[in-house]
Amino acid sequence: MSQAIFYLVDAVCGLIGGLLAMWLYKDILIISTSFIGSYLMIRSLSVYIGGFPDEMELISGAVYWDASMLVYMIVIGLLTASGIYVQYKHKKQMEDEENEANTQNIAKNLPTEVEKL
C-alpha cells in the first residue's frame, strides 16, 4: 500500500512540476542559467584560488564550512542575482521592442481619417 501511495505522490508532483515548467518556462530558464553560470565560473576560478571542496566531499557531507567556502557561496549568490537581473532586463527590453513593432504594424494597417471620407 505504501508503494502505491509513493508512486501516486510522485506522479502528482511530476504532473504539477511539468505544468509549472510549461507555464514558467522563461523564468525557470533565466534562473537556472544564472545559477549554473555563476557556479561554473566560481568553481573554475576556485581551481586556481583554492578553498572550494571537491563535489564528492560536498555530497558525502565530510566538508567543514570555513570562511572561504562561505565567501564562495556568497559570491555565487551575488553573481546569480546579477545574472537574473541582467537577463530579466534584457527580456523586458526585447518584449518592449516586440510590442512597439507590433503597434507600428497595426497602425500602418488602420485606415486614416482621409481614407474614411
Phi and psi restraints in degrees (range 20) as a CNS / XPLOR table:
assign (resid 1 and name C) (resid 2 and name N)
       (resid 2 and name CA) (resid 2 and name C) 1.0 -67.2 20.0 2
assign (resid 2 and name N) (resid 2 and name CA)
       (resid 2 and name C) (resid 3 and name N) 1.0 -29.9 20.0 2
assign (resid 2 and name C) (resid 3 and name N)
       (resid 3 and name CA) (resid 3 and name C) 1.0 -68.9 20.0 2
assign (resid 3 and name N) (resid 3 and name CA)
       (resid 3 and name C) (resid 4 and name N) 1.0 -37.2 20.0 2
assign (resid 3 and name C) (resid 4 and name N)
       (resid 4 and name CA) (resid 4 and name C) 1.0 -65.0 20.0 2
assign (resid 4 and name N) (resid 4 and name CA)
       (resid 4 and name C) (resid 5 and name N) 1.0 -41.7 20.0 2
assign (resid 4 and name C) (resid 5 and name N)
       (resid 5 and name CA) (resid 5 and name C) 1.0 -65.1 20.0 2
assign (resid 5 and name N) (resid 5 and name CA)
       (resid 5 and name C) (resid 6 and name N) 1.0 -40.7 20.0 2
assign (resid 5 and name C) (resid 6 and name N)
       (resid 6 and name CA) (resid 6 and name C) 1.0 -58.0 20.0 2
assign (resid 6 and name N) (resid 6 and name CA)
       (resid 6 and name C) (resid 7 and name N) 1.0 -48.5 20.0 2
assign (resid 6 and name C) (resid 7 and name N)
       (resid 7 and name CA) (resid 7 and name C) 1.0 -69.0 20.0 2
assign (resid 7 and name N) (resid 7 and name CA)
       (resid 7 and name C) (resid 8 and name N) 1.0 -33.3 20.0 2
assign (resid 7 and name C) (resid 8 and name N)
       (resid 8 and name CA) (resid 8 and name C) 1.0 -66.2 20.0 2
assign (resid 8 and name N) (resid 8 and name CA)
       (resid 8 and name C) (resid 9 and name N) 1.0 -45.7 20.0 2
assign (resid 8 and name C) (resid 9 and name N)
       (resid 9 and name CA) (resid 9 and name C) 1.0 -63.3 20.0 2
assign (resid 9 and name N) (resid 9 and name CA)
       (resid 9 and name C) (resid 10 and name N) 1.0 -40.4 20.0 2
assign (resid 9 and name C) (resid 10 and name N)
       (resid 10 and name CA) (resid 10 and name C) 1.0 -60.4 20.0 2
assign (resid 10 and name N) (resid 10 and name CA)
       (resid 10 and name C) (resid 11 and name N) 1.0 -44.4 20.0 2
assign (resid 10 and name C) (resid 11 and name N)
       (resid 11 and name CA) (resid 11 and name C) 1.0 -65.2 20.0 2
assign (resid 11 and name N) (resid 11 and name CA)
       (resid 11 and name C) (resid 12 and name N) 1.0 -43.8 20.0 2
assign (resid 11 and name C) (resid 12 and name N)
       (resid 12 and name CA) (resid 12 and name C) 1.0 -65.0 20.0 2
assign (resid 12 and name N) (resid 12 and name CA)
       (resid 12 and name C) (resid 13 and name N) 1.0 -45.4 20.0 2
assign (resid 12 and name C) (resid 13 and name N)
       (resid 13 and name CA) (resid 13 and name C) 1.0 -63.8 20.0 2
assign (resid 13 and name N) (resid 13 and name CA)
       (resid 13 and name C) (resid 14 and name N) 1.0 -39.1 20.0 2
assign (resid 13 and name C) (resid 14 and name N)
       (resid 14 and name CA) (resid 14 and name C) 1.0 -64.1 20.0 2
assign (resid 14 and name N) (resid 14 and name CA)
       (resid 14 and name C) (resid 15 and name N) 1.0 -41.0 20.0 2
assign (resid 14 and name C) (resid 15 and name N)
       (resid 15 and name CA) (resid 15 and name C) 1.0 -65.8 20.0 2
assign (resid 15 and name N) (resid 15 and name CA)
       (resid 15 and name C) (resid 16 and name N) 1.0 -45.6 20.0 2
assign (resid 15 and name C) (resid 16 and name N)
       (resid 16 and name CA) (resid 16 and name C) 1.0 -63.0 20.0 2
assign (resid 16 and name N) (resid 16 and name CA)
       (resid 16 and name C) (resid 17 and name N) 1.0 -44.1 20.0 2
assign (resid 16 and name C) (resid 17 and name N)
       (resid 17 and name CA) (resid 17 and name C) 1.0 -63.1 20.0 2
assign (resid 17 and name N) (resid 17 and name CA)
       (resid 17 and name C) (resid 18 and name N) 1.0 -40.2 20.0 2
assign (resid 17 and name C) (resid 18 and name N)
       (resid 18 and name CA) (resid 18 and name C) 1.0 -64.8 20.0 2
assign (resid 18 and name N) (resid 18 and name CA)
       (resid 18 and name C) (resid 19 and name N) 1.0 -42.2 20.0 2
assign (resid 18 and name C) (resid 19 and name N)
       (resid 19 and name CA) (resid 19 and name C) 1.0 -66.2 20.0 2
assign (resid 19 and name N) (resid 19 and name CA)
       (resid 19 and name C) (resid 20 and name N) 1.0 -41.8 20.0 2
assign (resid 19 and name C) (resid 20 and name N)
       (resid 20 and name CA) (resid 20 and name C) 1.0 -63.6 20.0 2
assign (resid 20 and name N) (resid 20 and name CA)
       (resid 20 and name C) (resid 21 and name N) 1.0 -38.7 20.0 2
assign (resid 20 and name C) (resid 21 and name N)
       (resid 21 and name CA) (resid 21 and name C) 1.0 -65.0 20.0 2
assign (resid 21 and name N) (resid 21 and name CA)
       (resid 21 and name C) (resid 22 and name N) 1.0 -36.7 20.0 2
assign (resid 21 and name C) (resid 22 and name N)
       (resid 22 and name CA) (resid 22 and name C) 1.0 -69.5 20.0 2
assign (resid 22 and name N) (resid 22 and name CA)
       (resid 22 and name C) (resid 23 and name N) 1.0 -38.2 20.0 2
assign (resid 22 and name C) (resid 23 and name N)
       (resid 23 and name CA) (resid 23 and name C) 1.0 -75.9 20.0 2
assign (resid 23 and name N) (resid 23 and name CA)
       (resid 23 and name C) (resid 24 and name N) 1.0 -38.1 20.0 2
assign (resid 23 and name C) (resid 24 and name N)
       (resid 24 and name CA) (resid 24 and name C) 1.0 -109.2 20.0 2
assign (resid 24 and name N) (resid 24 and name CA)
       (resid 24 and name C) (resid 25 and name N) 1.0 32.1 20.0 2
assign (resid 24 and name C) (resid 25 and name N)
       (resid 25 and name CA) (resid 25 and name C) 1.0 -53.6 20.0 2
assign (resid 25 and name N) (resid 25 and name CA)
       (resid 25 and name C) (resid 26 and name N) 1.0 -52.7 20.0 2
assign (resid 25 and name C) (resid 26 and name N)
       (resid 26 and name CA) (resid 26 and name C) 1.0 -66.1 20.0 2
assign (resid 26 and name N) (resid 26 and name CA)
       (resid 26 and name C) (resid 27 and name N) 1.0 -38.1 20.0 2
assign (resid 26 and name C) (resid 27 and name N)
       (resid 27 and name CA) (resid 27 and name C) 1.0 -66.5 20.0 2
assign (resid 27 and name N) (resid 27 and name CA)
       (resid 27 and name C) (resid 28 and name N) 1.0 -43.7 20.0 2
assign (resid 27 and name C) (resid 28 and name N)
       (resid 28 and name CA) (resid 28 and name C) 1.0 -63.0 20.0 2
assign (resid 28 and name N) (resid 28 and name CA)
       (resid 28 and name C) (resid 29 and name N) 1.0 -40.6 20.0 2
assign (resid 28 and name C) (resid 29 and name N)
       (resid 29 and name CA) (resid 29 and name C) 1.0 -62.9 20.0 2
assign (resid 29 and name N) (resid 29 and name CA)
       (resid 29 and name C) (resid 30 and name N) 1.0 -44.6 20.0 2
assign (resid 29 and name C) (resid 30 and name N)
       (resid 30 and name CA) (resid 30 and name C) 1.0 -63.8 20.0 2
assign (resid 30 and name N) (resid 30 and name CA)
       (resid 30 and name C) (resid 31 and name N) 1.0 -47.5 20.0 2
assign (resid 30 and name C) (resid 31 and name N)
       (resid 31 and name CA) (resid 31 and name C) 1.0 -65.9 20.0 2
assign (resid 31 and name N) (resid 31 and name CA)
       (resid 31 and name C) (resid 32 and name N) 1.0 -43.9 20.0 2
assign (resid 31 and name C) (resid 32 and name N)
       (resid 32 and name CA) (resid 32 and name C) 1.0 -69.5 20.0 2
assign (resid 32 and name N) (resid 32 and name CA)
       (resid 32 and name C) (resid 33 and name N) 1.0 -40.1 20.0 2
assign (resid 32 and name C) (resid 33 and name N)
       (resid 33 and name CA) (resid 33 and name C) 1.0 -68.5 20.0 2
assign (resid 33 and name N) (resid 33 and name CA)
       (resid 33 and name C) (resid 34 and name N) 1.0 -33.4 20.0 2
assign (resid 33 and name C) (resid 34 and name N)
       (resid 34 and name CA) (resid 34 and name C) 1.0 -64.4 20.0 2
assign (resid 34 and name N) (resid 34 and name CA)
       (resid 34 and name C) (resid 35 and name N) 1.0 -44.9 20.0 2
assign (resid 34 and name C) (resid 35 and name N)
       (resid 35 and name CA) (resid 35 and name C) 1.0 -68.3 20.0 2
assign (resid 35 and name N) (resid 35 and name CA)
       (resid 35 and name C) (resid 36 and name N) 1.0 -46.2 20.0 2
assign (resid 35 and name C) (resid 36 and name N)
       (resid 36 and name CA) (resid 36 and name C) 1.0 -63.6 20.0 2
assign (resid 36 and name N) (resid 36 and name CA)
       (resid 36 and name C) (resid 37 and name N) 1.0 -42.5 20.0 2
assign (resid 36 and name C) (resid 37 and name N)
       (resid 37 and name CA) (resid 37 and name C) 1.0 -63.0 20.0 2
assign (resid 37 and name N) (resid 37 and name CA)
       (resid 37 and name C) (resid 38 and name N) 1.0 -41.8 20.0 2
assign (resid 37 and name C) (resid 38 and name N)
       (resid 38 and name CA) (resid 38 and name C) 1.0 -64.6 20.0 2
assign (resid 38 and name N) (resid 38 and name CA)
       (resid 38 and name C) (resid 39 and name N) 1.0 -45.5 20.0 2
assign (resid 38 and name C) (resid 39 and name N)
       (resid 39 and name CA) (resid 39 and name C) 1.0 -62.2 20.0 2
assign (resid 39 and name N) (resid 39 and name CA)
       (resid 39 and name C) (resid 40 and name N) 1.0 -47.1 20.0 2
assign (resid 39 and name C) (resid 40 and name N)
       (resid 40 and name CA) (resid 40 and name C) 1.0 -65.2 20.0 2
assign (resid 40 and name N) (resid 40 and name CA)
       (resid 40 and name C) (resid 41 and name N) 1.0 -36.0 20.0 2
assign (resid 40 and name C) (resid 41 and name N)
       (resid 41 and name CA) (resid 41 and name C) 1.0 -66.6 20.0 2
assign (resid 41 and name N) (resid 41 and name CA)
       (resid 41 and name C) (resid 42 and name N) 1.0 -47.0 20.0 2
assign (resid 41 and name C) (resid 42 and name N)
       (resid 42 and name CA) (resid 42 and name C) 1.0 -68.5 20.0 2
assign (resid 42 and name N) (resid 42 and name CA)
       (resid 42 and name C) (resid 43 and name N) 1.0 -38.4 20.0 2
assign (resid 42 and name C) (resid 43 and name N)
       (resid 43 and name CA) (resid 43 and name C) 1.0 -64.0 20.0 2
assign (resid 43 and name N) (resid 43 and name CA)
       (resid 43 and name C) (resid 44 and name N) 1.0 -41.3 20.0 2
assign (resid 43 and name C) (resid 44 and name N)
       (resid 44 and name CA) (resid 44 and name C) 1.0 -69.1 20.0 2
assign (resid 44 and name N) (resid 44 and name CA)
       (resid 44 and name C) (resid 45 and name N) 1.0 -37.5 20.0 2
assign (resid 44 and name C) (resid 45 and name N)
       (resid 45 and name CA) (resid 45 and name C) 1.0 -67.3 20.0 2
assign (resid 45 and name N) (resid 45 and name CA)
       (resid 45 and name C) (resid 46 and name N) 1.0 -33.7 20.0 2
assign (resid 45 and name C) (resid 46 and name N)
       (resid 46 and name CA) (resid 46 and name C) 1.0 -69.3 20.0 2
assign (resid 46 and name N) (resid 46 and name CA)
       (resid 46 and name C) (resid 47 and name N) 1.0 -18.4 20.0 2
assign (resid 46 and name C) (resid 47 and name N)
       (resid 47 and name CA) (resid 47 and name C) 1.0 -63.4 20.0 2
assign (resid 47 and name N) (resid 47 and name CA)
       (resid 47 and name C) (resid 48 and name N) 1.0 -37.4 20.0 2
assign (resid 47 and name C) (resid 48 and name N)
       (resid 48 and name CA) (resid 48 and name C) 1.0 -86.9 20.0 2
assign (resid 48 and name N) (resid 48 and name CA)
       (resid 48 and name C) (resid 49 and name N) 1.0 -37.4 20.0 2
assign (resid 48 and name C) (resid 49 and name N)
       (resid 49 and name CA) (resid 49 and name C) 1.0 -79.1 20.0 2
assign (resid 49 and name N) (resid 49 and name CA)
       (resid 49 and name C) (resid 50 and name N) 1.0 -42.1 20.0 2
assign (resid 49 and name C) (resid 50 and name N)
       (resid 50 and name CA) (resid 50 and name C) 1.0 91.9 20.0 2
assign (resid 50 and name N) (resid 50 and name CA)
       (resid 50 and name C) (resid 51 and name N) 1.0 167.7 20.0 2
assign (resid 50 and name C) (resid 51 and name N)
       (resid 51 and name CA) (resid 51 and name C) 1.0 97.7 20.0 2
assign (resid 51 and name N) (resid 51 and name CA)
       (resid 51 and name C) (resid 52 and name N) 1.0 -10.4 20.0 2
assign (resid 51 and name C) (resid 52 and name N)
       (resid 52 and name CA) (resid 52 and name C) 1.0 -98.2 20.0 2
assign (resid 52 and name N) (resid 52 and name CA)
       (resid 52 and name C) (resid 53 and name N) 1.0 122.9 20.0 2
assign (resid 52 and name C) (resid 53 and name N)
       (resid 53 and name CA) (resid 53 and name C) 1.0 -71.6 20.0 2
assign (resid 53 and name N) (resid 53 and name CA)
       (resid 53 and name C) (resid 54 and name N) 1.0 159.9 20.0 2
assign (resid 53 and name C) (resid 54 and name N)
       (resid 54 and name CA) (resid 54 and name C) 1.0 -64.0 20.0 2
assign (resid 54 and name N) (resid 54 and name CA)
       (resid 54 and name C) (resid 55 and name N) 1.0 148.8 20.0 2
assign (resid 54 and name C) (resid 55 and name N)
       (resid 55 and name CA) (resid 55 and name C) 1.0 -61.0 20.0 2
assign (resid 55 and name N) (resid 55 and name CA)
       (resid 55 and name C) (resid 56 and name N) 1.0 -34.9 20.0 2
assign (resid 55 and name C) (resid 56 and name N)
       (resid 56 and name CA) (resid 56 and name C) 1.0 -66.4 20.0 2
assign (resid 56 and name N) (resid 56 and name CA)
       (resid 56 and name C) (resid 57 and name N) 1.0 -35.0 20.0 2
assign (resid 56 and name C) (resid 57 and name N)
       (resid 57 and name CA) (resid 57 and name C) 1.0 -67.0 20.0 2
assign (resid 57 and name N) (resid 57 and name CA)
       (resid 57 and name C) (resid 58 and name N) 1.0 -38.2 20.0 2
assign (resid 57 and name C) (resid 58 and name N)
       (resid 58 and name CA) (resid 58 and name C) 1.0 -64.3 20.0 2
assign (resid 58 and name N) (resid 58 and name CA)
       (resid 58 and name C) (resid 59 and name N) 1.0 -43.0 20.0 2
assign (resid 58 and name C) (resid 59 and name N)
       (resid 59 and name CA) (resid 59 and name C) 1.0 -65.4 20.0 2
assign (resid 59 and name N) (resid 59 and name CA)
       (resid 59 and name C) (resid 60 and name N) 1.0 -41.2 20.0 2
assign (resid 59 and name C) (resid 60 and name N)
       (resid 60 and name CA) (resid 60 and name C) 1.0 -73.5 20.0 2
assign (resid 60 and name N) (resid 60 and name CA)
       (resid 60 and name C) (resid 61 and name N) 1.0 -16.4 20.0 2
assign (resid 60 and name C) (resid 61 and name N)
       (resid 61 and name CA) (resid 61 and name C) 1.0 81.1 20.0 2
assign (resid 61 and name N) (resid 61 and name CA)
       (resid 61 and name C) (resid 62 and name N) 1.0 13.9 20.0 2
assign (resid 61 and name C) (resid 62 and name N)
       (resid 62 and name CA) (resid 62 and name C) 1.0 -92.7 20.0 2
assign (resid 62 and name N) (resid 62 and name CA)
       (resid 62 and name C) (resid 63 and name N) 1.0 30.0 20.0 2
assign (resid 62 and name C) (resid 63 and name N)
       (resid 63 and name CA) (resid 63 and name C) 1.0 -112.6 20.0 2
assign (resid 63 and name N) (resid 63 and name CA)
       (resid 63 and name C) (resid 64 and name N) 1.0 131.9 20.0 2
assign (resid 63 and name C) (resid 64 and name N)
       (resid 64 and name CA) (resid 64 and name C) 1.0 -92.0 20.0 2
assign (resid 64 and name N) (resid 64 and name CA)
       (resid 64 and name C) (resid 65 and name N) 1.0 125.0 20.0 2
assign (resid 64 and name C) (resid 65 and name N)
       (resid 65 and name CA) (resid 65 and name C) 1.0 -80.6 20.0 2
assign (resid 65 and name N) (resid 65 and name CA)
       (resid 65 and name C) (resid 66 and name N) 1.0 96.4 20.0 2
assign (resid 65 and name C) (resid 66 and name N)
       (resid 66 and name CA) (resid 66 and name C) 1.0 -92.4 20.0 2
assign (resid 66 and name N) (resid 66 and name CA)
       (resid 66 and name C) (resid 67 and name N) 1.0 -175.0 20.0 2
assign (resid 66 and name C) (resid 67 and name N)
       (resid 67 and name CA) (resid 67 and name C) 1.0 -63.7 20.0 2
assign (resid 67 and name N) (resid 67 and name CA)
       (resid 67 and name C) (resid 68 and name N) 1.0 -38.6 20.0 2
assign (resid 67 and name C) (resid 68 and name N)
       (resid 68 and name CA) (resid 68 and name C) 1.0 -66.1 20.0 2
assign (resid 68 and name N) (resid 68 and name CA)
       (resid 68 and name C) (resid 69 and name N) 1.0 -37.1 20.0 2
assign (resid 68 and name C) (resid 69 and name N)
       (resid 69 and name CA) (resid 69 and name C) 1.0 -66.0 20.0 2
assign (resid 69 and name N) (resid 69 and name CA)
       (resid 69 and name C) (resid 70 and name N) 1.0 -40.4 20.0 2
assign (resid 69 and name C) (resid 70 and name N)
       (resid 70 and name CA) (resid 70 and name C) 1.0 -65.6 20.0 2
assign (resid 70 and name N) (resid 70 and name CA)
       (resid 70 and name C) (resid 71 and name N) 1.0 -38.0 20.0 2
assign (resid 70 and name C) (resid 71 and name N)
       (resid 71 and name CA) (resid 71 and name C) 1.0 -63.2 20.0 2
assign (resid 71 and name N) (resid 71 and name CA)
       (resid 71 and name C) (resid 72 and name N) 1.0 -43.0 20.0 2
assign (resid 71 and name C) (resid 72 and name N)
       (resid 72 and name CA) (resid 72 and name C) 1.0 -58.9 20.0 2
assign (resid 72 and name N) (resid 72 and name CA)
       (resid 72 and name C) (resid 73 and name N) 1.0 -44.3 20.0 2
assign (resid 72 and name C) (resid 73 and name N)
       (resid 73 and name CA) (resid 73 and name C) 1.0 -65.1 20.0 2
assign (resid 73 and name N) (resid 73 and name CA)
       (resid 73 and name C) (resid 74 and name N) 1.0 -39.9 20.0 2
assign (resid 73 and name C) (resid 74 and name N)
       (resid 74 and name CA) (resid 74 and name C) 1.0 -65.1 20.0 2
assign (resid 74 and name N) (resid 74 and name CA)
       (resid 74 and name C) (resid 75 and name N) 1.0 -43.0 20.0 2
assign (resid 74 and name C) (resid 75 and name N)
       (resid 75 and name CA) (resid 75 and name C) 1.0 -65.3 20.0 2
assign (resid 75 and name N) (resid 75 and name CA)
       (resid 75 and name C) (resid 76 and name N) 1.0 -40.6 20.0 2
assign (resid 75 and name C) (resid 76 and name N)
       (resid 76 and name CA) (resid 76 and name C) 1.0 -60.5 20.0 2
assign (resid 76 and name N) (resid 76 and name CA)
       (resid 76 and name C) (resid 77 and name N) 1.0 -43.3 20.0 2
assign (resid 76 and name C) (resid 77 and name N)
       (resid 77 and name CA) (resid 77 and name C) 1.0 -62.7 20.0 2
assign (resid 77 and name N) (resid 77 and name CA)
       (resid 77 and name C) (resid 78 and name N) 1.0 -43.0 20.0 2
assign (resid 77 and name C) (resid 78 and name N)
       (resid 78 and name CA) (resid 78 and name C) 1.0 -66.1 20.0 2
assign (resid 78 and name N) (resid 78 and name CA)
       (resid 78 and name C) (resid 79 and name N) 1.0 -42.3 20.0 2
assign (resid 78 and name C) (resid 79 and name N)
       (resid 79 and name CA) (resid 79 and name C) 1.0 -66.0 20.0 2
assign (resid 79 and name N) (resid 79 and name CA)
       (resid 79 and name C) (resid 80 and name N) 1.0 -37.1 20.0 2
assign (resid 79 and name C) (resid 80 and name N)
       (resid 80 and name CA) (resid 80 and name C) 1.0 -63.6 20.0 2
assign (resid 80 and name N) (resid 80 and name CA)
       (resid 80 and name C) (resid 81 and name N) 1.0 -46.3 20.0 2
assign (resid 80 and name C) (resid 81 and name N)
       (resid 81 and name CA) (resid 81 and name C) 1.0 -62.1 20.0 2
assign (resid 81 and name N) (resid 81 and name CA)
       (resid 81 and name C) (resid 82 and name N) 1.0 -41.6 20.0 2
assign (resid 81 and name C) (resid 82 and name N)
       (resid 82 and name CA) (resid 82 and name C) 1.0 -69.2 20.0 2
assign (resid 82 and name N) (resid 82 and name CA)
       (resid 82 and name C) (resid 83 and name N) 1.0 -36.0 20.0 2
assign (resid 82 and name C) (resid 83 and name N)
       (resid 83 and name CA) (resid 83 and name C) 1.0 -64.3 20.0 2
assign (resid 83 and name N) (resid 83 and name CA)
       (resid 83 and name C) (resid 84 and name N) 1.0 -41.0 20.0 2
assign (resid 83 and name C) (resid 84 and name N)
       (resid 84 and name CA) (resid 84 and name C) 1.0 -63.3 20.0 2
assign (resid 84 and name N) (resid 84 and name CA)
       (resid 84 and name C) (resid 85 and name N) 1.0 -43.8 20.0 2
assign (resid 84 and name C) (resid 85 and name N)
       (resid 85 and name CA) (resid 85 and name C) 1.0 -59.9 20.0 2
assign (resid 85 and name N) (resid 85 and name CA)
       (resid 85 and name C) (resid 86 and name N) 1.0 -48.4 20.0 2
assign (resid 85 and name C) (resid 86 and name N)
       (resid 86 and name CA) (resid 86 and name C) 1.0 -63.9 20.0 2
assign (resid 86 and name N) (resid 86 and name CA)
       (resid 86 and name C) (resid 87 and name N) 1.0 -42.6 20.0 2
assign (resid 86 and name C) (resid 87 and name N)
       (resid 87 and name CA) (resid 87 and name C) 1.0 -69.5 20.0 2
assign (resid 87 and name N) (resid 87 and name CA)
       (resid 87 and name C) (resid 88 and name N) 1.0 -38.0 20.0 2
assign (resid 87 and name C) (resid 88 and name N)
       (resid 88 and name CA) (resid 88 and name C) 1.0 -67.7 20.0 2
assign (resid 88 and name N) (resid 88 and name CA)
       (resid 88 and name C) (resid 89 and name N) 1.0 -37.0 20.0 2
assign (resid 88 and name C) (resid 89 and name N)
       (resid 89 and name CA) (resid 89 and name C) 1.0 -63.6 20.0 2
assign (resid 89 and name N) (resid 89 and name CA)
       (resid 89 and name C) (resid 90 and name N) 1.0 -43.5 20.0 2
assign (resid 89 and name C) (resid 90 and name N)
       (resid 90 and name CA) (resid 90 and name C) 1.0 -65.5 20.0 2
assign (resid 90 and name N) (resid 90 and name CA)
       (resid 90 and name C) (resid 91 and name N) 1.0 -41.1 20.0 2
assign (resid 90 and name C) (resid 91 and name N)
       (resid 91 and name CA) (resid 91 and name C) 1.0 -61.5 20.0 2
assign (resid 91 and name N) (resid 91 and name CA)
       (resid 91 and name C) (resid 92 and name N) 1.0 -44.0 20.0 2
assign (resid 91 and name C) (resid 92 and name N)
       (resid 92 and name CA) (resid 92 and name C) 1.0 -63.2 20.0 2
assign (resid 92 and name N) (resid 92 and name CA)
       (resid 92 and name C) (resid 93 and name N) 1.0 -41.4 20.0 2
assign (resid 92 and name C) (resid 93 and name N)
       (resid 93 and name CA) (resid 93 and name C) 1.0 -63.7 20.0 2
assign (resid 93 and name N) (resid 93 and name CA)
       (resid 93 and name C) (resid 94 and name N) 1.0 -42.1 20.0 2
assign (resid 93 and name C) (resid 94 and name N)
       (resid 94 and name CA) (resid 94 and name C) 1.0 -65.2 20.0 2
assign (resid 94 and name N) (resid 94 and name CA)
       (resid 94 and name C) (resid 95 and name N) 1.0 -40.8 20.0 2
assign (resid 94 and name C) (resid 95 and name N)
       (resid 95 and name CA) (resid 95 and name C) 1.0 -65.6 20.0 2
assign (resid 95 and name N) (resid 95 and name CA)
       (resid 95 and name C) (resid 96 and name N) 1.0 -39.2 20.0 2
assign (resid 95 and name C) (resid 96 and name N)
       (resid 96 and name CA) (resid 96 and name C) 1.0 -64.0 20.0 2
assign (resid 96 and name N) (resid 96 and name CA)
       (resid 96 and name C) (resid 97 and name N) 1.0 -41.5 20.0 2
assign (resid 96 and name C) (resid 97 and name N)
       (resid 97 and name CA) (resid 97 and name C) 1.0 -65.1 20.0 2
assign (resid 97 and name N) (resid 97 and name CA)
       (resid 97 and name C) (resid 98 and name N) 1.0 -39.4 20.0 2
assign (resid 97 and name C) (resid 98 and name N)
       (resid 98 and name CA) (resid 98 and name C) 1.0 -65.6 20.0 2
assign (resid 98 and name N) (resid 98 and name CA)
       (resid 98 and name C) (resid 99 and name N) 1.0 -42.4 20.0 2
assign (resid 98 and name C) (resid 99 and name N)
       (resid 99 and name CA) (resid 99 and name C) 1.0 -64.6 20.0 2
assign (resid 99 and name N) (resid 99 and name CA)
       (resid 99 and name C) (resid 100 and name N) 1.0 -39.6 20.0 2
assign (resid 99 and name C) (resid 100 and name N)
       (resid 100 and name CA) (resid 100 and name C) 1.0 -65.3 20.0 2
assign (resid 100 and name N) (resid 100 and name CA)
       (resid 100 and name C) (resid 101 and name N) 1.0 -41.6 20.0 2
assign (resid 100 and name C) (resid 101 and name N)
       (resid 101 and name CA) (resid 101 and name C) 1.0 -64.4 20.0 2
assign (resid 101 and name N) (resid 101 and name CA)
       (resid 101 and name C) (resid 102 and name N) 1.0 -41.2 20.0 2
assign (resid 101 and name C) (resid 102 and name N)
       (resid 102 and name CA) (resid 102 and name C) 1.0 -66.8 20.0 2
assign (resid 102 and name N) (resid 102 and name CA)
       (resid 102 and name C) (resid 103 and name N) 1.0 -37.8 20.0 2
assign (resid 102 and name C) (resid 103 and name N)
       (resid 103 and name CA) (resid 103 and name C) 1.0 -64.0 20.0 2
assign (resid 103 and name N) (resid 103 and name CA)
       (resid 103 and name C) (resid 104 and name N) 1.0 -40.6 20.0 2
assign (resid 103 and name C) (resid 104 and name N)
       (resid 104 and name CA) (resid 104 and name C) 1.0 -66.8 20.0 2
assign (resid 104 and name N) (resid 104 and name CA)
       (resid 104 and name C) (resid 105 and name N) 1.0 -39.5 20.0 2
assign (resid 104 and name C) (resid 105 and name N)
       (resid 105 and name CA) (resid 105 and name C) 1.0 -65.6 20.0 2
assign (resid 105 and name N) (resid 105 and name CA)
       (resid 105 and name C) (resid 106 and name N) 1.0 -40.3 20.0 2
assign (resid 105 and name C) (resid 106 and name N)
       (resid 106 and name CA) (resid 106 and name C) 1.0 -66.7 20.0 2
assign (resid 106 and name N) (resid 106 and name CA)
       (resid 106 and name C) (resid 107 and name N) 1.0 -43.4 20.0 2
assign (resid 106 and name C) (resid 107 and name N)
       (resid 107 and name CA) (resid 107 and name C) 1.0 -62.9 20.0 2
assign (resid 107 and name N) (resid 107 and name CA)
       (resid 107 and name C) (resid 108 and name N) 1.0 -33.8 20.0 2
assign (resid 107 and name C) (resid 108 and name N)
       (resid 108 and name CA) (resid 108 and name C) 1.0 -67.9 20.0 2
assign (resid 108 and name N) (resid 108 and name CA)
       (resid 108 and name C) (resid 109 and name N) 1.0 -30.4 20.0 2
assign (resid 108 and name C) (resid 109 and name N)
       (resid 109 and name CA) (resid 109 and name C) 1.0 -90.0 20.0 2
assign (resid 109 and name N) (resid 109 and name CA)
       (resid 109 and name C) (resid 110 and name N) 1.0 -9.9 20.0 2
assign (resid 109 and name C) (resid 110 and name N)
       (resid 110 and name CA) (resid 110 and name C) 1.0 -78.7 20.0 2
assign (resid 110 and name N) (resid 110 and name CA)
       (resid 110 and name C) (resid 111 and name N) 1.0 142.2 20.0 2
assign (resid 110 and name C) (resid 111 and name N)
       (resid 111 and name CA) (resid 111 and name C) 1.0 -72.5 20.0 2
assign (resid 111 and name N) (resid 111 and name CA)
       (resid 111 and name C) (resid 112 and name N) 1.0 144.2 20.0 2
assign (resid 111 and name C) (resid 112 and name N)
       (resid 112 and name CA) (resid 112 and name C) 1.0 -87.8 20.0 2
assign (resid 112 and name N) (resid 112 and name CA)
       (resid 112 and name C) (resid 113 and name N) 1.0 171.7 20.0 2
assign (resid 112 and name C) (resid 113 and name N)
       (resid 113 and name CA) (resid 113 and name C) 1.0 -62.9 20.0 2
assign (resid 113 and name N) (resid 113 and name CA)
       (resid 113 and name C) (resid 114 and name N) 1.0 -36.0 20.0 2
assign (resid 113 and name C) (resid 114 and name N)
       (resid 114 and name CA) (resid 114 and name C) 1.0 -66.0 20.0 2
assign (resid 114 and name N) (resid 114 and name CA)
       (resid 114 and name C) (resid 115 and name N) 1.0 -40.8 20.0 2
assign (resid 114 and name C) (resid 115 and name N)
       (resid 115 and name CA) (resid 115 and name C) 1.0 -68.1 20.0 2
assign (resid 115 and name N) (resid 115 and name CA)
       (resid 115 and name C) (resid 116 and name N) 1.0 -28.0 20.0 2
assign (resid 115 and name C) (resid 116 and name N)
       (resid 116 and name CA) (resid 116 and name C) 1.0 -70.4 20.0 2
assign (resid 116 and name N) (resid 116 and name CA)
       (resid 116 and name C) (resid 117 and name N) 1.0 -30.1 20.0 2
